[in-house]
Amino acid sequence: MIGDLCMTRRVETVTPETSLGEAIRRMTECNIRRLVVVRGRAIVGMICRQDVERAYPPGLNPFSVDSVDDLTSAGTVAGIMHCPVVAI
């Protein structure tokens, strides 16, 4: 669990308008479980892998290669993001 507590200087961000398919691609390519949602330079929310998985039917794994074509109709990050984000 220590890995969850470590910080990084290079934070991956998306906008609320980013498609869930694009968010999945970013998470997979960067091997990360969370994305910070920004509007301009302001943090407006956060999504995690579990949020994305819950946005799809139970039998569909959005992170599997087979389901990539089904991702376009799933919506945007705005529909699943957690806000406000509490930062210390």
Secondary structure, 3 states (H helix, E strand, C coil): CHHHHCCCCCCCEECCCCEHHHHHHHHHHHCCCEEEEEECCEEEEEEEHHHHHHCCCCCCCCCCHHHHHHHHHCCEHHHCCECCCCCC
